[in-house]
């Protein structure tokens, strides 16, 4: 890339590759958190309560 496009474009692609590698760790962490949360909600049945009408609980 450097020999064909030059320094600016090569630096951009190098940064893009580094940025993608660094975002892999937060993505895996977020996915694990979502899966654990879904498993917890499924086990306790709390995901069924999200569709209820919350206006009935206010007195």
One Martini backbone bead per residue (centre of mass of N, CA, C, O) as a GRO file, in nm:
protein
   59
    1UNK     BB    1   0.059   0.063  -0.020
    2UNK     BB    2   0.294   0.259   0.004
    3UNK     BB    3   0.410   0.234  -0.295
    4UNK     BB    4   0.132   0.329  -0.431
    5UNK     BB    5   0.000   0.573  -0.230
    6UNK     BB    6   0.159   0.626   0.034
    7UNK     BB    7   0.175   0.758   0.348
    8UNK     BB    8  -0.119   0.840   0.419
    9UNK     BB    9  -0.263   0.573   0.342
   10UNK     BB   10  -0.085   0.380   0.507
   11UNK     BB   11  -0.149   0.508   0.783
   12UNK     BB   12  -0.450   0.462   0.776
   13UNK     BB   13  -0.440   0.146   0.755
   14UNK     BB   14  -0.276   0.104   1.012
   15UNK     BB   15  -0.480   0.233   1.202
   16UNK     BB   16  -0.724   0.054   1.128
   17UNK     BB   17  -0.596  -0.211   1.221
   18UNK     BB   18  -0.543  -0.130   1.515
   19UNK     BB   19  -0.834  -0.048   1.590
   20UNK     BB   20  -0.962  -0.326   1.535
   21UNK     BB   21  -0.795  -0.486   1.739
   22UNK     BB   22  -0.880  -0.314   1.995
   23UNK     BB   23  -1.202  -0.367   1.956
   24UNK     BB   24  -1.221  -0.669   2.022
   25UNK     BB   25  -1.229  -0.667   2.337
   26UNK     BB   26  -1.493  -0.501   2.385
   27UNK     BB   27  -1.672  -0.689   2.214
   28UNK     BB   28  -1.639  -0.946   2.383
   29UNK     BB   29  -1.733  -0.823   2.649
   30UNK     BB   30  -2.017  -0.735   2.552
   31UNK     BB   31  -2.115  -1.015   2.463
   32UNK     BB   32  -2.084  -1.154   2.736
   33UNK     BB   33  -2.276  -0.967   2.890
   34UNK     BB   34  -2.529  -1.025   2.721
   35UNK     BB   35  -2.538  -1.334   2.769
   36UNK     BB   36  -2.557  -1.322   3.076
   37UNK     BB   37  -2.813  -1.147   3.090
   38UNK     BB   38  -2.996  -1.338   2.933
   39UNK     BB   39  -2.960  -1.582   3.120
   40UNK     BB   40  -3.068  -1.444   3.372
   41UNK     BB   41  -3.348  -1.364   3.258
   42UNK     BB   42  -3.435  -1.651   3.177
   43UNK     BB   43  -3.410  -1.786   3.457
   44UNK     BB   44  -3.602  -1.552   3.609
   45UNK     BB   45  -3.822  -1.422   3.400
   46UNK     BB   46  -3.775  -1.101   3.334
   47UNK     BB   47  -3.830  -1.081   3.019
   48UNK     BB   48  -4.152  -1.094   3.050
   49UNK     BB   49  -4.189  -0.797   3.198
   50UNK     BB   50  -4.131  -0.579   2.965
   51UNK     BB   51  -4.444  -0.587   2.835
   52UNK     BB   52  -4.569  -0.445   3.055
   53UNK     BB   53  -4.777  -0.232   3.226
   54UNK     BB   54  -4.654   0.040   3.423
   55UNK     BB   55  -4.916   0.214   3.500
   56UNK     BB   56  -5.035   0.011   3.723
   57UNK     BB   57  -4.806   0.071   3.954
   58UNK     BB   58  -4.925   0.350   3.985
   59UNK     BB   59  -5.092   0.541   4.253
   0.00000   0.00000   0.00000
